[in-house]
Amino acid sequence: MIINKTQNILVSKQERVCSTSLSQMRGLMFRKRQNCLMTFPEERKVSLHMFFVFYPIDALLLDKNRKVVEIYRNLRPFRFWFPQKKAKYILEMAFPGKYKLGDVLKQET
Protein backbone atom coordinates (compact mmCIF):
# COMPACT_ATOMS: atom_id res chain seq x y z
CA MET A 1 0.00 0.00 0.00
CA ILE A 2 1.36 3.42 -0.95
CA ILE A 3 0.15 6.62 0.67
CA ASN A 4 0.65 10.14 -0.67
CA LYS A 5 1.77 11.76 2.60
CA THR A 6 1.64 15.26 1.11
CA GLN A 7 -2.03 15.01 0.14
CA ASN A 8 -2.89 12.34 2.78
CA ILE A 9 -4.55 9.98 0.25
CA LEU A 10 -4.14 6.37 -0.85
CA VAL A 11 -2.24 6.07 -4.15
CA SER A 12 -1.92 2.30 -4.50
CA LYS A 13 -3.79 -0.37 -2.57
CA GLN A 14 -1.47 -3.16 -3.74
CA GLU A 15 1.69 -3.29 -5.85
CA ARG A 16 4.33 -5.77 -6.98
CA VAL A 17 7.72 -4.98 -5.42
CA CYS A 18 10.78 -5.54 -7.63
CA SER A 19 14.09 -5.26 -5.81
CA THR A 20 16.33 -7.67 -7.75
CA SER A 21 17.86 -6.98 -11.16
CA LEU A 22 15.95 -9.85 -12.72
CA SER A 23 12.57 -8.78 -11.34
CA GLN A 24 13.26 -5.18 -12.43
CA MET A 25 14.13 -6.28 -15.96
CA ARG A 26 10.84 -8.12 -16.22
CA GLY A 27 8.81 -5.47 -14.41
CA LEU A 28 5.27 -5.53 -15.78
CA MET A 29 6.07 -7.45 -18.99
CA PHE A 30 3.53 -10.18 -19.73
CA ARG A 31 1.68 -9.41 -16.48
CA LYS A 32 -1.93 -8.53 -15.82
CA ARG A 33 -2.68 -4.89 -15.07
CA GLN A 34 -1.10 -3.99 -11.72
CA ASN A 35 1.07 -1.40 -10.01
CA CYS A 36 4.80 -2.03 -9.55
CA LEU A 37 7.38 -0.51 -7.19
CA MET A 38 11.05 -0.87 -8.14
CA THR A 39 13.64 -0.25 -5.43
CA PHE A 40 17.34 0.34 -6.06
CA PRO A 41 20.26 0.33 -3.58
CA GLU A 42 21.08 3.96 -4.43
CA GLU A 43 19.83 6.78 -6.64
CA ARG A 44 20.65 6.34 -10.31
CA LYS A 45 19.41 7.11 -13.81
CA VAL A 46 17.17 4.38 -15.16
CA SER A 47 15.48 4.13 -18.55
CA LEU A 48 12.14 2.38 -18.95
CA HIS A 49 10.66 0.49 -21.86
CA MET A 50 7.11 -0.70 -22.38
CA PHE A 51 7.82 -3.76 -24.52
CA PHE A 52 5.23 -6.46 -23.83
CA VAL A 53 3.34 -4.30 -21.34
CA PHE A 54 -0.06 -4.10 -23.02
CA TYR A 55 -1.60 -1.20 -21.08
CA PRO A 56 -0.53 2.40 -20.40
CA ILE A 57 0.97 3.41 -17.05
CA ASP A 58 2.05 6.48 -15.16
CA ALA A 59 5.73 6.23 -14.18
CA LEU A 60 6.91 8.14 -11.12
CA LEU A 61 10.55 8.63 -10.13
CA LEU A 62 11.17 9.05 -6.41
CA ASP A 63 14.39 10.19 -4.77
CA LYS A 64 15.92 8.72 -1.59
CA ASN A 65 13.42 10.70 0.51
CA ARG A 66 10.52 9.23 -1.54
CA LYS A 67 9.75 12.62 -3.06
CA VAL A 68 8.35 12.56 -6.61
CA VAL A 69 11.02 14.16 -8.82
CA GLU A 70 9.73 13.25 -12.29
CA ILE A 71 6.48 11.90 -13.78
CA TYR A 72 5.62 10.45 -17.16
CA ARG A 73 1.84 10.25 -17.49
CA ASN A 74 0.20 7.77 -19.83
CA LEU A 75 3.35 5.94 -20.95
CA ARG A 76 1.97 3.76 -23.72
CA PRO A 77 2.86 0.22 -24.78
CA PHE A 78 6.00 -0.29 -26.90
CA ARG A 79 7.54 3.08 -25.99
CA PHE A 80 10.76 4.16 -24.28
CA TRP A 81 11.35 6.76 -21.59
CA PHE A 82 14.72 8.24 -20.71
CA PRO A 83 14.18 10.26 -17.49
CA GLN A 84 16.34 13.29 -16.74
CA LYS A 85 16.49 12.75 -12.95
CA LYS A 86 18.02 10.05 -10.80
CA ALA A 87 15.74 7.81 -8.74
CA LYS A 88 16.00 5.37 -5.85
CA TYR A 89 12.42 4.19 -6.44
CA ILE A 90 10.28 3.91 -9.56
CA LEU A 91 6.55 3.50 -9.17
CA GLU A 92 4.74 2.18 -12.23
CA MET A 93 1.04 2.93 -11.89
CA ALA A 94 -1.32 0.86 -14.03
CA PHE A 95 -4.11 2.35 -11.92
CA PRO A 96 -3.13 6.04 -11.78
CA GLY A 97 -3.85 8.01 -8.63
CA LYS A 98 -3.47 11.58 -7.40
CA TYR A 99 0.13 12.76 -7.23
CA LYS A 100 2.27 15.61 -8.50
CA LEU A 101 5.90 16.68 -8.50
CA GLY A 102 7.14 17.27 -4.97
CA ASP A 103 4.67 14.91 -3.26
CA VAL A 104 6.14 12.45 -0.76
CA LEU A 105 4.93 8.85 -1.11
CA LYS A 106 5.30 6.28 1.66
CA GLN A 107 4.96 2.51 1.47
CA GLU A 108 2.82 1.13 4.29
CA THR A 109 2.45 -2.53 5.26
Steps between C-alpha positions, in 0.01 A plus 500: 500500500636842405379820662550852366612662827487850351133475403414233764334264247541139390690470170532123465313233693732221383816487289764252387839579656806444279831528682724259306653569159309213344162607638569860391587390147171316474297765681146494363580308179246227426315577825139588566425864575658590835717759671873437546758652736867464405759562771870559437792499748582863415375782279582456133376577150276227365331475161166325460352311209145381448571194286241230569311716749160520332346790694607860568650601835608807689868475598618691806864549599562542872822614664653353818250698710210353295423839348360494145767660279371409153175365351414355162122480467336252266815317388362282223589146394814449288654837591822608671559760769837648588446702822716803575515446879653230715272276706526256789142382441286472188127459539319368194130575534264293286221649711598869514428697815538857623860618517714785373863607500624559853253264671647254750379140465537243777466123481286362782463134597 
